[in-house]
Amino acid sequence: MRLFSKSGFPSVSIRVHLWAKILVVFSLIYLAAACSVPNLESATCVESRNALREFYSFHFGNNMSFTPDDLRARERFLTPEFAEKLRGSREGTDPFTTGADDIPKAFRAGDCREISPERTAIEVVLFWKDDTRSEERKINVEMAKRGDVWLVDNITQ
């Protein structure tokens, strides 16, 4: 088989083969883009989940045992009513996860349910994993929109 014709250009079979490869690559790219899973979640859930992740990332990145100082550091993520409710929490516990001194190692934001355009309920999965224990528990976090900001309004085990 000749790779080049007498004029110095690639032979017809080589050009056809090259174009076929290019077509296959672009077809695969198009298919991958066309078959992506659409986001079926409401904008309300997307926004409130982002705020919840920001709060729990801050919480897990700092001291998780309750103290009045730690509550003050988290107030920017909480509704004033919920912050006031938490002021009576027992020191050394974690009112933002289990309400006890059993502190989890990680979290994951789960399913979201839109209660209203200004309120959502999000399932949070808490994880404990070490040499002797591998456990997960779910809690429910209610988020409330105040102005343009989503805040934690309630946590139930």
C-alpha positions in Angstrom: 0.0 0.0 0.0 1.3 3.4 -0.9 1.3 6.0 1.8 1.7 9.0 -0.5 0.5 9.6 -4.0 2.9 10.8 -6.8 2.0 14.4 -5.9 3.3 14.0 -2.4 -0.1 14.0 -0.5 -1.3 11.1 1.6 -3.0 8.4 -0.4 -6.9 8.3 -0.5 -7.1 5.3 1.8 -4.9 7.0 4.5 -7.1 10.2 4.3 -10.3 8.2 4.6 -8.9 6.3 7.6 -7.8 9.6 9.3 -11.2 11.2 8.7 -13.0 8.1 10.1 -10.9 8.3 13.3 -11.7 12.0 13.7 -15.4 11.4 13.1 -15.4 8.6 15.8 -13.6 10.9 18.3 -16.1 13.7 17.8 -19.0 11.3 17.9 -17.9 10.0 21.3 -17.4 13.5 22.6 -20.9 14.5 21.4 -22.4 11.3 22.9 -20.7 11.9 26.3 -22.1 15.4 26.4 -25.6 14.5 25.3 -25.9 11.6 27.7 -24.9 13.5 30.9 -27.3 13.3 33.7 -29.4 16.5 34.1 -29.7 18.2 37.4 -33.3 17.6 38.5 -33.0 19.5 41.7 -34.6 22.8 42.3 -32.5 26.0 42.5 -33.8 26.3 46.1 -32.2 23.0 47.0 -29.0 23.7 45.2 -28.5 27.0 47.0 -29.5 25.7 50.4 -27.3 22.6 50.0 -24.3 24.8 49.1 -24.9 26.9 52.3 -25.2 23.7 54.4 -21.9 22.3 53.0 -20.2 25.6 53.8 -21.5 25.4 57.3 -20.5 21.8 57.9 -17.1 22.3 56.3 -16.5 25.1 58.7 -17.8 23.1 61.6 -15.8 19.9 60.8 -12.7 22.1 60.3 -12.8 23.6 63.8 -13.5 22.5 67.3 -16.8 20.5 67.2 -17.4 20.4 70.9 -19.8 23.0 72.1 -18.6 26.1 73.9 -20.1 29.6 73.9 -17.2 30.9 71.9 -17.6 28.2 69.2 -21.3 29.0 69.0 -20.4 32.7 68.3 -18.0 31.6 65.6 -20.9 29.7 63.9 -23.7 32.3 64.3 -23.2 33.7 60.8 -24.5 30.3 59.5 -27.5 30.1 61.9 -30.8 31.8 62.2 -30.9 34.0 65.3 -33.7 31.8 66.7 -31.7 28.6 66.3 -28.6 30.2 67.8 -30.6 31.3 70.8 -32.1 27.8 71.2 -28.5 26.4 71.2 -27.2 28.7 73.9 -28.4 26.2 76.5 -26.5 23.3 75.0 -24.2 21.3 77.3 -20.5 22.0 76.9 -18.5 19.2 75.3 -21.3 17.9 73.2 -22.0 18.6 69.5 -25.4 20.1 69.0 -24.8 20.4 65.2 -24.4 16.6 64.7 -25.6 14.0 67.2 -26.2 16.3 70.2 -23.8 14.1 72.2 -20.1 13.9 72.8 -19.8 11.2 70.1 -18.2 13.4 67.4 -18.3 12.1 63.8 -15.3 12.2 61.4 -17.0 13.3 58.2 -20.4 14.3 56.7 -22.2 14.2 53.3 -25.2 16.3 52.3 -27.9 13.9 51.1 -31.4 14.3 49.8 -33.1 17.7 49.8 -36.8 18.4 50.1 -38.2 21.9 49.3 -40.7 22.9 51.9 -41.2 26.3 50.4 -39.2 28.7 48.3 -37.6 30.0 51.6 -37.2 26.7 53.4 -35.7 23.3 52.8 -35.0 20.0 54.7 -31.7 18.3 53.9 -30.6 14.9 55.0 -27.0 14.9 56.3 -25.2 11.6 56.7 -22.5 11.5 59.5 -19.6 9.1 59.4 -17.5 7.5 62.1 -14.5 5.4 60.9 -11.5 4.2 62.8 -9.7 0.9 63.6 -12.6 -0.4 65.7 -15.7 1.3 64.2 -17.3 2.1 60.9 -20.7 3.7 61.3 -23.0 6.2 59.6 -26.1 8.0 60.9 -28.5 10.4 59.4 -29.8 13.7 60.7 -32.1 16.2 59.2 -31.2 19.9 58.8 -33.8 22.6 58.0 -32.4 25.6 56.1 -34.2 28.9 56.0 -33.6 31.7 53.6 -33.2 35.1 55.2 -32.8 37.9 52.7 -30.3 36.4 50.2 -28.6 34.1 52.6 -29.5 30.4 53.5 -29.1 29.7 57.3 -29.4 26.6 59.4 -32.7 26.8 61.3 -33.1 23.4 63.0 -31.3 20.0 63.4 -33.1 16.8 64.3 -31.7 13.4 64.9 
